[in-house]
Amino acid sequence: MYRSILVAVDGSEYSAKAVKHAGLLAKMSGAKLVLFYAAPHVHMPPYTDGLEVGRVREVEDLAKSARDAQADKLLTDARKDLGFADLPVEQGFAVSGNPYEAILEAAKNHDCDLIVMAPHGHHGIAGILLGSETQKVLTHSKVPVLVVH
């Protein structure tokens, strides 16, 4: 049925449901599962204005390190939540100002024939804005997209 399934991970409870569903689909169809996180760009806080270049780079490096650690934790936690030790799983993340583009690119690079994601991962205004990423994936994807609620 499927050979390679990409599931978008963001650490939310909705994302966890999508991961479990994608894992079950992968297990049933003998597919590889790709856990993917689209990390946001690191934006420098306003207090870095006026700092010397070396200090700004130091702050940027700390922010990037924190972002990378967060991505690693989200992906590791998602892998643990799967519950299928024998399932072939790959993990990846990309930094992007447009998460939907990163998700579509990752699906293409991993030759995925299904994308699984949650309708949204956050509440309030953030949920409305970030939920639109799912809509963008649905609109632009060349492979089937399964939205797990």
Order of alpha helices (4+ residues) and beta strands (2+ residues): beta-alpha-beta-alpha-beta-alpha-beta-alpha-beta
